[in-house]
Amino acid sequence: MQQDGGGPAASIDWNEASSSVAAAYFPHDLRVLRADQHARMALRHVSFGPLTVASIGWGADVSVESGHPGAYAINVPRSGYLEARVDGREISSVDGFATVCPPDTMTRMSRWSKDCTITGVKIDKDLLTRDVLTLAARNDSDIPAQLDLRTPEGRSWIELVTSLANQALAAPTMLRNRTVAEHLAHAISAAFVAAAFPDQDATTTPARPRIVTRVIDAIEADPAASWTAANLAQVAGVGVRRLQRGFQEYVGKSPSQVLLEIRLEHAHRALLADPHAPVADIAWSAGFTHLGRFAAAYRERFGQTPSRTRALICGTTPPDGHR
């Protein structure tokens, strides 16, 4: 966790303040609506790899516009209020609610009150998209624009975020281990999915249809199995065409695409857990039988080869052309 303090509003260099927030959280356009000479601007932030937690208070009434490139922003006012226009919808949040800003979409926070300090959680788009798919069998487009944090799941999520951020502030060395940081990021992301898609009772439409649940759970339990469309349909208890329609309707992807994503995620987690394990063994244990295809799919998903991931963890450089 890094902490920055600001001086009285009259002496704040707003360009410098905006640059600090952009570096810690998201690039944006800042407009000061009304300054308060007695207020202070404050910023704290901590990075958990693909996820960042920031505490931001401008100390003045401002408006902020951001496209949130490549990541979701979940903004939780801990005081004051936050008015925003998110994907054409007007959202007003106070303590107990969160404004959820989608990635790569312009959001205008038209009124960020001078007494509003937010806990902002920046979650990499790929991380949250995967968790929404695997944990809730939903598309990322189903993520609500506002989250009620007064629910048990909502309270649990914000308490987890606050606790981990405070621990990192007190003991910053805990995040020097990349694997530890990424595991904590996954925990925060998974808890957010639970808050965004809480369990529904039998009188409501289930968030995860049974046929989808059965298939995803079966793949997660044994990703290395020789899954075919026929035996996945057998697991679901429906025909192949019905299974395909179910996945397209509720997940937006085919069963084979979901199978590939789950296998890649298993391989990625295995590599992070044991970076010294042979890449071929990790690929095989995740269900890949062709190392070249695995390396290509891994690069497309994570933006680097498996050996590059391992090198970053171990602090070495892979030889040219090595997978």
Residue frames as qw, qx, qy, qz and C-alpha x, y, z in Angstrom:
[[0.000, 0.891, 0.453, 0.000, 0.00, 0.00, 0.00],
 [0.399, 0.167, -0.008, 0.902, 1.33, 3.38, -0.95],
 [0.151, -0.814, -0.503, 0.248, 0.06, 6.47, 0.78],
 [0.307, 0.316, 0.124, 0.889, 0.09, 10.05, -0.43],
 [0.126, -0.692, -0.524, 0.480, -1.17, 13.10, 1.39],
 [0.273, 0.643, 0.319, 0.641, -2.36, 16.38, -0.03],
 [0.182, -0.096, -0.331, 0.921, -2.20, 19.88, 1.36],
 [0.277, 0.548, 0.441, -0.655, -5.06, 22.35, 1.73],
 [0.591, 0.568, 0.558, 0.130, -7.21, 22.51, -1.39],
 [0.194, 0.963, -0.018, -0.189, -6.14, 26.07, -2.20],
 [0.131, -0.747, 0.603, 0.246, -2.55, 24.87, -2.56],
 [0.777, 0.057, 0.622, 0.073, -3.20, 21.59, -4.32],
 [0.129, 0.436, -0.617, -0.643, -1.59, 21.20, -7.71],
 [0.789, 0.224, 0.335, -0.463, -4.57, 19.57, -9.44],
 [0.688, 0.546, -0.442, -0.181, -2.54, 18.37, -12.40],
 [0.142, 0.430, -0.850, 0.268, -0.16, 16.60, -10.03],
 [0.530, -0.047, 0.651, -0.541, -3.05, 15.21, -7.98],
 [0.822, 0.377, 0.019, -0.427, -4.77, 13.91, -11.10],
 [0.537, 0.544, -0.644, -0.028, -1.55, 12.32, -12.35],
 [0.142, -0.329, 0.848, -0.390, -1.08, 10.54, -9.01],
 [0.695, 0.144, 0.496, -0.500, -4.59, 9.10, -9.11],
 [0.753, 0.518, -0.252, -0.317, -4.15, 8.09, -12.76],
 [0.323, 0.508, -0.791, 0.109, -0.95, 6.22, -11.95],
 [0.245, -0.167, 0.837, -0.460, -2.54, 4.46, -8.98],
 [0.528, 0.329, 0.660, -0.420, -6.00, 3.76, -10.36],
 [0.563, 0.544, 0.573, 0.241, -7.25, 4.88, -13.81],
 [0.215, 0.017, 0.239, 0.947, -6.40, 7.60, -16.34],
 [0.033, 0.741, 0.658, -0.130, -9.14, 10.22, -16.35],
 [0.133, 0.516, 0.127, 0.837, -10.18, 13.78, -17.05],
 [0.335, -0.493, -0.602, 0.531, -10.63, 15.77, -13.83],
 [0.007, -0.613, -0.200, -0.764, -12.68, 18.92, -13.40],
 [0.222, -0.232, -0.619, 0.717, -12.75, 20.78, -10.09],
 [0.114, -0.698, -0.587, -0.395, -16.30, 22.06, -9.58],
 [0.293, -0.867, 0.034, -0.401, -15.75, 23.85, -6.27],
 [0.576, 0.229, -0.594, 0.512, -12.61, 23.83, -4.14],
 [0.596, -0.777, -0.168, -0.118, -12.56, 24.02, -0.36],
 [0.273, 0.739, -0.468, 0.400, -9.49, 25.70, 1.07],
 [0.494, -0.533, 0.555, -0.406, -9.82, 23.77, 4.34],
 [0.973, 0.056, 0.131, -0.179, -10.05, 20.33, 2.74],
 [0.252, -0.582, 0.733, 0.246, -7.28, 17.86, 1.95],
 [0.804, 0.359, -0.354, -0.315, -6.78, 15.50, -0.97],
 [0.513, -0.459, 0.718, -0.106, -5.73, 11.95, -0.01],
 [0.800, 0.361, -0.395, -0.270, -4.68, 8.83, -1.89],
 [0.465, -0.423, 0.774, -0.069, -3.69, 5.35, -0.78],
 [0.835, 0.339, -0.234, -0.365, -3.34, 2.30, -3.00],
 [0.488, -0.392, 0.779, 0.037, -2.09, -1.26, -3.08],
 [0.617, 0.400, -0.500, -0.458, -1.59, -3.61, -6.02],
 [0.726, -0.153, 0.653, -0.151, -2.46, -7.30, -5.87],
 [0.371, -0.021, 0.786, 0.495, -1.17, -8.03, -9.37],
 [0.021, 0.360, 0.675, 0.644, -4.27, -7.97, -11.62],
 [0.319, -0.780, -0.515, -0.157, -6.24, -6.09, -8.97],
 [0.265, 0.255, -0.288, 0.884, -5.73, -2.76, -7.24],
 [0.322, -0.755, -0.560, 0.110, -7.40, -1.32, -4.15],
 [0.281, 0.294, -0.067, 0.911, -7.31, 2.45, -3.78],
 [0.181, -0.745, -0.532, 0.361, -8.70, 4.95, -1.28],
 [0.292, 0.290, 0.259, 0.874, -9.31, 8.29, -2.99],
 [0.086, -0.830, -0.477, 0.276, -10.66, 11.55, -1.64],
 [0.442, 0.555, 0.179, 0.681, -10.29, 14.73, -3.66],
 [0.314, -0.422, -0.378, 0.762, -11.21, 17.15, -0.89],
 [0.199, 0.324, -0.101, -0.919, -13.32, 19.20, -3.29],
 [0.701, 0.468, 0.432, -0.322, -16.44, 18.80, -5.42],
 [0.047, -0.450, 0.682, 0.575, -15.16, 17.35, -8.69],
 [0.874, 0.351, 0.117, -0.316, -16.32, 15.54, -11.80],
 [0.320, -0.466, 0.777, 0.277, -14.27, 12.71, -13.28],
 [0.831, 0.425, -0.074, -0.351, -14.49, 11.02, -16.68],
 [0.252, -0.487, 0.822, 0.154, -12.71, 7.76, -17.44],
 [0.741, 0.266, -0.443, -0.429, -12.90, 4.97, -20.00],
 [0.728, -0.402, 0.520, -0.194, -11.44, 2.50, -17.47],
 [0.598, 0.530, -0.553, -0.236, -9.18, 0.79, -20.02],
 [0.538, 0.265, -0.798, 0.064, -8.84, -2.97, -19.59],
 [0.243, -0.090, -0.828, 0.497, -10.40, -3.22, -16.14],
 [0.353, -0.715, -0.544, -0.260, -13.54, -2.85, -14.07],
 [0.078, 0.293, -0.418, 0.856, -13.80, -0.09, -11.45],
 [0.473, -0.603, -0.639, -0.068, -15.95, -0.81, -8.41],
 [0.116, 0.399, -0.249, 0.875, -16.25, 2.50, -6.55],
 [0.496, -0.558, -0.658, 0.094, -17.57, 2.35, -2.97],
 [0.066, -0.697, 0.135, -0.701, -18.25, 5.70, -1.25],
 [0.517, -0.238, -0.694, 0.440, -17.31, 5.46, 2.42],
 [0.065, -0.590, -0.371, 0.715, -18.65, 8.96, 3.02],
 [0.187, 0.448, -0.222, -0.845, -20.42, 11.60, 0.94],
 [0.739, 0.435, 0.464, -0.224, -21.97, 10.62, -2.38],
 [0.229, -0.286, 0.680, 0.635, -21.01, 9.73, -5.93],
 [0.638, 0.580, 0.283, -0.420, -23.21, 10.49, -8.93],
 [0.243, -0.337, 0.741, 0.527, -22.31, 8.79, -12.20],
 [0.745, 0.449, -0.047, -0.492, -23.60, 8.02, -15.65],
 [0.384, -0.324, 0.851, 0.154, -22.70, 4.41, -16.40],
 [0.134, 0.108, 0.883, 0.437, -23.44, 3.09, -19.89],
 [0.224, -0.370, -0.477, -0.765, -26.39, 5.47, -20.25],
 [0.563, -0.603, -0.559, -0.083, -27.79, 4.91, -16.75],
 [0.100, -0.713, 0.286, -0.633, -27.72, 7.42, -13.91],
 [0.761, -0.261, -0.549, 0.226, -26.30, 5.87, -10.71],
 [0.183, -0.755, 0.288, -0.560, -26.13, 7.59, -7.31],
 [0.795, -0.143, -0.549, 0.216, -24.19, 5.76, -4.62],
 [0.313, -0.767, 0.335, -0.449, -23.60, 6.43, -0.95],
 [0.101, -0.397, 0.871, -0.271, -22.07, 4.31, 1.79],
 [0.617, 0.103, 0.697, -0.351, -23.53, 0.81, 1.50],
 [0.765, 0.587, 0.244, -0.107, -23.61, 0.81, -2.30],
 [0.470, -0.368, 0.516, 0.614, -21.02, 0.45, -5.05],
 [0.553, 0.721, -0.067, -0.411, -20.97, 1.94, -8.53],
 [0.742, -0.084, 0.585, 0.316, -19.64, -0.60, -11.04],
 [0.322, 0.780, -0.241, -0.479, -17.95, 0.93, -14.09],
 [0.932, 0.222, 0.270, 0.098, -17.35, -1.44, -17.04],
 [0.523, -0.384, 0.410, 0.641, -14.01, -1.58, -18.86],
 [0.259, 0.033, 0.581, 0.771, -13.33, 0.31, -22.06],
 [0.050, -0.719, -0.621, -0.309, -16.55, 2.29, -21.68],
 [0.124, 0.371, -0.169, 0.905, -16.66, 6.00, -20.93],
 [0.412, -0.648, -0.625, 0.143, -18.15, 6.70, -17.50],
 [0.083, 0.560, -0.088, 0.820, -18.79, 10.21, -16.22],
 [0.421, -0.498, -0.620, 0.437, -18.86, 10.75, -12.48],
 [0.086, 0.728, 0.264, 0.626, -20.68, 14.05, -12.67],
 [0.354, -0.773, 0.171, -0.498, -20.59, 14.74, -8.94],
 [0.736, -0.071, -0.542, 0.399, -17.94, 13.39, -6.60],
 [0.337, -0.903, -0.141, -0.225, -18.71, 15.32, -3.42],
 [0.174, 0.739, -0.488, 0.431, -15.94, 16.99, -1.47],
 [0.522, -0.465, 0.586, -0.409, -16.63, 14.76, 1.55],
 [0.966, 0.156, 0.016, -0.206, -16.66, 11.59, -0.55],
 [0.111, -0.581, 0.801, 0.094, -13.80, 9.19, -0.03],
 [0.904, 0.172, -0.174, -0.351, -14.13, 6.00, -2.04],
 [0.564, -0.328, 0.743, 0.151, -12.66, 2.55, -1.75],
 [0.645, 0.570, -0.265, -0.435, -12.00, 1.81, -5.38],
 [0.700, -0.188, 0.679, 0.118, -11.32, -1.72, -6.60],
 [0.459, 0.625, -0.433, -0.459, -9.77, -2.09, -10.04],
 [0.752, -0.077, 0.654, -0.019, -10.15, -5.66, -11.39],
 [0.035, -0.331, 0.723, 0.605, -8.52, -6.78, -14.61],
 [0.682, 0.219, -0.141, -0.684, -11.20, -7.50, -17.22],
 [0.615, 0.214, -0.742, -0.160, -9.94, -11.01, -18.01],
 [0.102, 0.079, -0.857, 0.499, -9.81, -11.99, -14.34],
 [0.418, 0.164, 0.471, -0.759, -13.35, -10.88, -13.55],
 [0.669, 0.275, -0.350, -0.595, -14.78, -12.20, -16.82],
 [0.478, 0.168, -0.862, 0.012, -13.34, -15.65, -16.11],
 [0.024, 0.036, 0.800, -0.598, -14.64, -15.64, -12.54],
 [0.553, 0.205, 0.160, -0.792, -18.13, -14.56, -13.61],
 [0.674, 0.251, -0.561, -0.411, -18.15, -17.39, -16.15],
 [0.487, 0.125, -0.851, 0.151, -16.79, -20.16, -13.96],
 [0.044, -0.074, -0.742, 0.665, -18.41, -19.16, -10.66],
 [0.393, 0.369, 0.408, -0.737, -21.79, -17.83, -11.79],
 [0.405, 0.295, 0.791, 0.351, -22.13, -19.17, -15.35],
 [0.212, 0.884, 0.311, -0.277, -22.94, -15.63, -16.49],
 [0.557, 0.563, 0.122, 0.599, -21.60, -13.19, -19.06],
 [0.368, -0.194, -0.260, 0.872, -19.72, -10.15, -17.86],
 [0.139, -0.335, -0.307, -0.880, -22.50, -8.06, -19.40],
 [0.555, -0.565, -0.578, -0.194, -24.73, -9.36, -16.57],
 [0.446, -0.181, -0.459, 0.747, -22.66, -7.59, -13.91],
 [0.073, -0.871, -0.486, 0.022, -24.95, -4.98, -12.31],
 [0.301, 0.671, -0.034, 0.676, -24.16, -1.27, -12.59],
 [0.278, -0.609, 0.374, -0.642, -24.75, -0.85, -8.86],
 [0.590, -0.055, -0.788, 0.165, -24.10, -3.29, -6.04],
 [0.572, -0.690, -0.026, -0.443, -25.94, -3.38, -2.72],
 [0.419, 0.359, -0.712, 0.435, -23.29, -3.92, -0.05],
 [0.490, -0.356, 0.410, -0.683, -25.86, -4.24, 2.73],
 [0.935, 0.006, -0.245, -0.254, -26.47, -7.88, 1.80],
 [0.811, -0.483, 0.310, 0.117, -24.44, -10.60, 3.60],
 [0.821, 0.250, 0.245, 0.451, -22.44, -11.23, 0.41],
 [0.275, 0.843, 0.021, 0.462, -21.89, -7.52, -0.17],
 [0.453, -0.843, 0.241, -0.159, -20.72, -6.92, 3.39],
 [0.888, -0.246, 0.296, 0.252, -18.40, -9.91, 3.21],
 [0.695, 0.509, 0.152, 0.484, -16.82, -8.59, 0.02],
 [0.092, 0.878, -0.113, 0.457, -16.13, -5.05, 1.22],
 [0.666, -0.693, 0.266, -0.066, -14.89, -6.37, 4.58],
 [0.900, 0.008, 0.243, 0.361, -12.47, -8.68, 2.72],
 [0.489, 0.701, 0.055, 0.517, -11.25, -5.81, 0.54],
 [0.233, -0.892, 0.166, -0.351, -10.74, -3.54, 3.55],
 [0.821, -0.507, 0.256, 0.056, -9.02, -6.22, 5.61],
 [0.855, 0.167, 0.202, 0.447, -6.54, -7.24, 2.91],
 [0.320, 0.791, -0.004, 0.521, -5.74, -3.63, 2.03],
 [0.424, -0.843, 0.211, -0.255, -5.11, -2.79, 5.67],
 [0.897, -0.294, 0.252, 0.212, -2.90, -5.86, 6.10],
 [0.719, 0.442, 0.132, 0.521, -0.88, -4.82, 3.05],
 [0.011, 0.892, -0.090, 0.442, -0.51, -1.32, 4.50],
 [0.633, -0.708, 0.285, -0.125, 0.75, -2.73, 7.79],
 [0.668, -0.331, 0.611, 0.265, 2.99, -5.38, 6.20],
 [0.515, 0.706, -0.211, -0.438, 3.86, -4.38, 2.61],
 [0.039, -0.468, 0.860, 0.199, 6.32, -7.28, 2.24],
 [0.617, 0.157, 0.727, -0.259, 3.36, -9.71, 2.05],
 [0.680, 0.661, 0.204, -0.242, 2.83, -8.79, -1.60],
 [0.000, -0.707, 0.618, 0.343, 6.42, -9.21, -2.77],
 [0.353, -0.015, 0.924, 0.148, 5.56, -12.79, -3.61],
 [0.325, 0.120, -0.448, -0.824, 3.74, -12.62, -6.95],
 [0.365, -0.212, -0.886, -0.192, 1.87, -15.86, -6.31],
 [0.146, -0.423, -0.683, 0.577, 0.54, -14.62, -2.98],
 [0.157, 0.327, 0.004, -0.932, -0.60, -11.34, -4.54],
 [0.384, 0.036, -0.631, -0.673, -2.43, -13.11, -7.36],
 [0.301, -0.306, -0.899, 0.090, -4.12, -15.55, -5.00],
 [0.028, -0.448, -0.492, 0.746, -5.42, -12.62, -2.96],
 [0.260, 0.235, -0.298, -0.888, -6.63, -10.92, -6.15],
 [0.372, -0.134, -0.836, -0.380, -8.54, -14.08, -7.08],
 [0.198, -0.388, -0.797, 0.418, -10.10, -14.18, -3.60],
 [0.117, 0.415, 0.204, -0.879, -11.34, -10.58, -3.89],
 [0.330, 0.151, -0.544, -0.757, -12.64, -11.16, -7.42],
 [0.324, -0.213, -0.914, -0.122, -14.44, -14.37, -6.44],
 [0.089, -0.444, -0.659, 0.600, -16.05, -12.66, -3.44],
 [0.221, 0.320, -0.093, -0.917, -17.24, -9.85, -5.72],
 [0.363, -0.035, -0.761, -0.536, -18.90, -12.41, -8.02],
 [0.251, -0.356, -0.869, 0.233, -20.68, -13.89, -4.99],
 [0.027, 0.465, 0.375, -0.801, -21.94, -10.41, -4.07],
 [0.262, 0.274, -0.360, -0.852, -22.99, -9.55, -7.63],
 [0.636, -0.016, -0.606, -0.477, -24.79, -12.86, -8.18],
 [0.353, -0.273, 0.723, -0.527, -26.07, -14.04, -4.77],
 [0.007, 0.149, 0.986, 0.073, -27.81, -17.40, -4.46],
 [0.475, -0.085, -0.143, -0.864, -31.45, -17.23, -5.44],
 [0.502, -0.005, 0.763, -0.407, -34.23, -19.32, -3.96],
 [0.313, 0.181, 0.895, 0.261, -36.33, -21.82, -5.85],
 [0.295, 0.755, 0.524, -0.259, -39.03, -19.24, -6.62],
 [0.164, 0.849, -0.216, -0.454, -36.69, -17.22, -8.80],
 [0.825, 0.539, -0.167, 0.027, -34.86, -17.97, -12.01],
 [0.816, -0.425, 0.144, 0.364, -31.57, -19.63, -11.10],
 [0.032, 0.868, -0.355, -0.346, -28.42, -17.71, -11.94],
 [0.037, 0.445, -0.853, -0.270, -26.78, -20.90, -13.15],
 [0.845, 0.083, -0.170, -0.500, -29.10, -23.36, -14.96],
 [0.822, -0.337, 0.452, -0.083, -28.67, -26.94, -13.82],
 [0.903, 0.367, 0.127, 0.183, -27.40, -28.24, -17.16],
 [0.358, 0.804, -0.287, 0.378, -24.69, -25.57, -17.23],
 [0.475, -0.701, 0.442, -0.294, -23.79, -26.09, -13.58],
 [0.944, -0.122, 0.308, -0.003, -23.36, -29.83, -13.99],
 [0.799, 0.514, -0.007, 0.311, -21.07, -29.48, -16.99],
 [0.147, 0.827, -0.334, 0.429, -18.88, -26.70, -15.57],
 [0.633, -0.596, 0.426, -0.252, -18.55, -28.48, -12.23],
 [0.969, 0.053, 0.221, 0.094, -17.59, -31.73, -13.99],
 [0.638, 0.647, -0.135, 0.396, -14.93, -30.01, -16.09],
 [0.158, -0.818, 0.376, -0.405, -13.56, -28.15, -13.07],
 [0.812, -0.425, 0.368, -0.154, -13.31, -31.43, -11.15],
 [0.758, -0.100, 0.553, 0.330, -11.41, -33.21, -13.94],
 [0.333, 0.804, -0.157, -0.467, -10.17, -30.88, -16.69],
 [0.064, -0.490, 0.803, 0.334, -7.79, -33.53, -18.06],
 [0.619, 0.239, 0.734, -0.146, -10.61, -35.94, -18.93],
 [0.160, 0.019, 0.689, 0.707, -11.19, -36.61, -22.63],
 [0.333, 0.517, 0.488, -0.619, -14.32, -34.52, -22.79],
 [0.109, 0.189, 0.701, 0.679, -16.44, -34.72, -25.94],
 [0.386, -0.141, -0.102, -0.906, -19.71, -33.02, -26.83],
 [0.682, -0.216, -0.619, -0.324, -21.49, -36.33, -26.33],
 [0.580, -0.272, -0.668, 0.378, -20.22, -37.07, -22.82],
 [0.028, 0.003, -0.274, 0.961, -20.67, -33.44, -21.72],
 [0.533, -0.191, -0.304, -0.766, -24.29, -33.71, -22.86],
 [0.684, -0.229, -0.692, -0.007, -24.55, -36.96, -20.92],
 [0.320, -0.106, -0.554, 0.761, -23.31, -35.19, -17.77],
 [0.226, -0.012, 0.068, -0.972, -25.97, -32.51, -18.29],
 [0.334, 0.308, 0.849, -0.271, -28.68, -35.06, -18.97],
 [0.497, 0.701, 0.155, -0.488, -29.72, -33.45, -22.25],
 [0.811, 0.440, 0.273, 0.272, -28.95, -33.81, -25.94],
 [0.568, -0.074, 0.144, 0.807, -25.95, -32.18, -27.58],
 [0.101, 0.552, 0.351, 0.750, -28.04, -29.52, -29.32],
 [0.449, -0.816, -0.319, -0.172, -29.85, -28.62, -26.09],
 [0.688, -0.479, -0.061, 0.541, -26.51, -28.36, -24.31],
 [0.426, 0.186, 0.242, 0.852, -25.14, -26.05, -27.02],
 [0.129, -0.710, -0.366, -0.587, -28.23, -23.84, -26.82],
 [0.603, -0.738, -0.284, 0.105, -28.04, -23.71, -23.04],
 [0.627, -0.314, 0.030, 0.712, -24.42, -22.58, -23.02],
 [0.253, 0.352, 0.315, 0.844, -25.00, -19.98, -25.73],
 [0.290, -0.756, -0.411, -0.420, -28.05, -18.63, -23.91],
 [0.616, -0.775, -0.139, 0.028, -26.61, -18.47, -20.39],
 [0.678, -0.456, 0.199, 0.541, -22.85, -18.27, -20.94],
 [0.334, 0.878, -0.120, -0.320, -22.56, -16.81, -24.43],
 [0.098, 0.599, -0.769, -0.200, -19.99, -19.42, -25.41],
 [0.839, 0.090, -0.470, -0.259, -19.96, -23.01, -26.60],
 [0.877, -0.467, 0.110, -0.018, -19.12, -25.87, -24.20],
 [0.857, 0.196, -0.021, 0.476, -15.82, -26.40, -26.04],
 [0.207, 0.716, -0.150, 0.650, -14.83, -22.75, -25.52],
 [0.583, -0.701, 0.176, -0.371, -15.64, -23.03, -21.82],
 [0.971, -0.155, 0.028, 0.178, -13.65, -26.27, -21.63],
 [0.648, 0.445, -0.119, 0.607, -10.61, -24.57, -23.16],
 [0.100, -0.763, 0.173, -0.614, -10.88, -21.59, -20.78],
 [0.787, -0.566, 0.136, -0.205, -11.15, -23.80, -17.71],
 [0.937, 0.037, -0.012, 0.346, -8.19, -25.92, -18.82],
 [0.427, 0.601, -0.146, 0.659, -6.08, -22.80, -19.41],
 [0.380, -0.754, 0.173, -0.508, -7.03, -21.43, -16.00],
 [0.928, -0.364, 0.077, 0.021, -6.06, -24.72, -14.34],
 [0.809, 0.270, -0.058, 0.519, -2.71, -24.69, -16.17],
 [0.126, 0.742, -0.139, 0.643, -2.10, -21.06, -15.19],
 [0.621, -0.685, 0.170, -0.340, -2.81, -21.73, -11.52],
 [0.968, -0.148, 0.041, 0.201, -0.60, -24.85, -11.58],
 [0.628, 0.480, -0.105, 0.604, 2.26, -22.86, -13.11],
 [0.153, -0.769, 0.190, -0.591, 1.94, -20.14, -10.47],
 [0.815, -0.528, 0.133, -0.200, 1.85, -22.75, -7.70],
 [0.800, -0.306, 0.409, 0.314, 4.92, -24.64, -8.97],
 [0.389, 0.854, -0.203, -0.279, 6.90, -22.60, -11.51],
 [0.147, -0.569, 0.788, 0.186, 9.66, -25.26, -11.58],
 [0.716, 0.189, 0.662, -0.119, 7.34, -27.98, -12.90],
 [0.262, -0.039, 0.686, 0.678, 7.88, -28.89, -16.58],
 [0.405, 0.264, -0.068, -0.873, 5.49, -27.04, -18.86],
 [0.465, 0.059, -0.773, -0.427, 4.64, -30.28, -20.66],
 [0.223, -0.217, -0.898, 0.311, 3.55, -31.91, -17.39],
 [0.175, 0.347, 0.390, -0.835, 1.37, -28.93, -16.51],
 [0.443, 0.226, -0.399, -0.770, -0.21, -28.93, -19.98],
 [0.413, -0.038, -0.892, -0.181, -0.91, -32.66, -19.79],
 [0.116, -0.274, -0.801, 0.519, -2.44, -32.41, -16.29],
 [0.279, 0.384, 0.209, -0.855, -4.80, -29.71, -17.55],
 [0.684, 0.444, 0.543, -0.199, -5.98, -31.82, -20.49],
 [0.414, 0.796, -0.289, -0.335, -3.76, -30.57, -23.32],
 [0.907, -0.022, 0.378, 0.182, -2.17, -33.23, -25.52],
 [0.641, 0.547, 0.142, 0.519, -0.37, -30.91, -27.97],
 [0.494, -0.498, -0.175, 0.691, 2.25, -28.66, -26.42],
 [0.227, 0.089, 0.310, 0.919, 2.37, -26.21, -29.34],
 [0.243, -0.595, -0.540, -0.543, -1.38, -25.66, -29.32],
 [0.536, -0.670, -0.432, 0.279, -1.31, -25.25, -25.56],
 [0.440, -0.290, -0.012, 0.850, 1.43, -22.61, -25.78],
 [0.043, 0.290, 0.422, 0.858, -0.49, -20.71, -28.49],
 [0.394, -0.670, -0.551, -0.304, -3.76, -20.79, -26.55],
 [0.568, -0.565, -0.329, 0.499, -1.97, -19.79, -23.32],
 [0.324, -0.076, 0.122, 0.935, -0.32, -16.83, -25.04],
 [0.135, -0.470, -0.490, -0.722, -3.65, -15.68, -26.48],
 [0.517, -0.684, -0.509, -0.072, -5.33, -15.91, -23.06],
 [0.590, -0.699, -0.153, 0.375, -2.60, -14.50, -20.80],
 [0.236, 0.965, -0.114, -0.004, -0.52, -12.43, -23.23],
 [0.031, -0.717, 0.696, -0.015, 2.68, -14.43, -22.72],
 [0.707, 0.164, -0.680, -0.102, 4.03, -17.93, -23.15],
 [0.843, -0.498, -0.197, -0.047, 4.01, -20.41, -20.24],
 [0.772, -0.012, -0.198, 0.604, 7.78, -20.22, -20.00],
 [0.130, 0.524, -0.064, 0.839, 7.60, -16.43, -19.80],
 [0.621, -0.647, -0.118, -0.426, 5.16, -16.69, -16.90],
 [0.903, -0.301, -0.174, 0.252, 7.54, -19.08, -15.18],
 [0.581, 0.278, -0.137, 0.753, 10.52, -16.81, -15.84],
 [0.157, -0.664, 0.009, -0.731, 8.75, -13.80, -14.32],
 [0.780, -0.583, -0.095, -0.207, 7.96, -15.79, -11.18],
 [0.905, -0.204, -0.042, 0.372, 11.44, -17.27, -10.87],
 [0.147, -0.914, 0.197, 0.322, 13.29, -14.12, -11.93],
 [0.539, -0.202, 0.642, 0.506, 14.94, -15.78, -14.93],
 [0.415, 0.564, -0.246, -0.670, 14.85, -15.19, -18.67],
 [0.855, 0.177, 0.485, -0.048, 13.59, -17.99, -20.94],
 [0.371, -0.229, 0.608, 0.663, 15.70, -18.85, -23.98],
 [0.379, 0.358, -0.253, -0.815, 14.45, -17.51, -27.31],
 [0.584, 0.114, -0.633, -0.496, 11.73, -19.64, -28.86],
 [0.178, -0.012, -0.936, 0.303, 11.29, -21.69, -25.68],
 [0.479, -0.498, -0.477, -0.543, 7.73, -22.48, -24.65]]
